[in-house]
Amino acid sequence: MNTTHDWAASVDHEHLEQIRGGTAVSVPHLALEVLAYPDDEAESLGRRGKCTVTLHPDGSIEITDDGRGTDTRVDEQGAVVKKPIMATKDLRFFDAVDGPLLPDGHPRRGMSFVAALSDWLVHTNHRTNGSWTQRYEYGVPVTDLEPVAADGTTGTTVHFLPSPSHAPNRFGAVNMPFWEGDAPQTGLGVAVGELGELDLAFAHLDITVVSLG
């Protein structure tokens, strides 16, 4: 049963083009889209989740959580198939007229929103039944699922470089209180201090922000 995404297709090119043809969004909004997923999972499990947001000198953002990892199954032919969260629409949010808002006051659209508006995105997944990584460019997978060594943990890492043409290197019209002030800037154009209270925006997450710039 499809509860959040349609498992029948691994890539929805029309959906990705629709996103790229829309209005540009702020870089912090993309981070909020990613963080909303581990917050959902932590709430459903009745626990507090932990996330680390790493700001890299090249302008990319890496978000790691300690959840169960993205749902991965084995199909009838024995092939490993993962939930197509990066390249297909989230059925709960994307077309919703009165859907939930993220902490910046803008509508939640789903993980494909992040992938489509990024020059590249690397999705690394650790589950109890295996670990893998996959790279996307503008939302389209450019590698297969590549196995990675288990490290004794579970969780998901989403590492992405926002596209300057679709997610400008600035905040735009963002009204979050932790995105105000004169904190030092990183290579991303995002101030570390402006992200320092992210965990106050998500009720079920403890979030650590690290700058490598």
Salt bridges, closest charged atoms under 4 A:
GLU17 OE2 - ARG20 NH2 2.83
GLU33 OE2 - HIS29 NE2 2.97
ASP39 OD1 - HIS204 ND1 3.48
ASP40 OD2 - ARG108 NH2 2.78
GLU41 OE2 - ARG68 NE 2.59
GLU62 OE1 - HIS56 NE2 2.72
ASP66 OD2 - ARG47 NH2 2.97
ASP71 OD2 - ARG73 NH2 2.95
ASP90 OD2 - ARG92 NH2 2.81
ASP95 OD2 - LYS89 NZ 2.77
ASP104 OD2 - HIS29 ND1 2.67
GLU137 OE2 - ARG135 NE 3.46
ASP151 OD1 - HIS126 ND1 3.78
ASP206 OD1 - ARG48 NH2 2.84
